[in-house]
Amino acid sequence: MTSTVGSTAPTGAAKRPEHRGRVRRFSTAERLVHRATGVLMLLCLAAAACLYLGPLAQLVGRRHLVATVHEWSGVLLPLPLLLGLFSAEFRADLRRLNRFAPYDREWLRAVRRRRAGPEARPAGKFNAGQKLYAGWIAGAVLVMASTGLLMWFTHLLPFVSRTSAIFVHDVLAWAIAFVVLGHLRKALQDPEARRGMRTGYVSRSWAARHHSRWLPGDRTDA
């Protein structure tokens, strides 16, 4: 790689996103995990809707096929995360999501008091809302997988009635659908965040505005 006369940067540097006011937010592995998890989650929810909502069930038909899609998309849902553990960057972001810093509490207070603008809500690479969402959805998926297996293999825990497992599974399914729709709504409101998950890069100005405690190399992020 060469440098032009009067330039201190390599000629190829101008082609890199970092040199066009953009910073790397997610690795390829992280984006693939997010995409695969999203596809499996939406497939699982769509199949569940076709099983339990009468008009959709009549429209789609093929109940056995839909049930099979629902069961296996649910069983495979944790797989992308498990494969993602082979990525050091993915593990680092899991640690960030698993830690609450003092400024995360400030972020929640600002949201509760309806302070306008992201500048009033300090955040690391992930804000407090994203951390709460990630923790809640991870726990919900584990409960859904457990109750689903109990419904599938009733002999696993004979002292737990199938009716109880169905009740918990159905109630939590509605809660997950509501929360996932909220997640999608927030994503649709922020094109730059979507671009970060799609390409891996976001603008430096967006990162400074929405995640003021995080930029590449910033050790203050939690």
Secondary structure, DSSP 4 states (H G I P E B T S, - for coil): --B-TT-SSBGGGGGSGGGGTEEE---HHHHHHHHHHHHHHHHHHHHHHHHHSHHHHHHH--HHHHHHHHHHHHHHTTHHHHHHTT-HHHHHHHHHHT---HHHHHHHHHHHTT--SGGGS--SSS-HHHHHHHHHHHHHHHHHHHHHHHHH-TTSSTTS-HHHHHHHHHHHHHHHHHHHHHHHHHHHT-HHHHHHHHHSEEEHHHHHHH-TT--TT-TT--
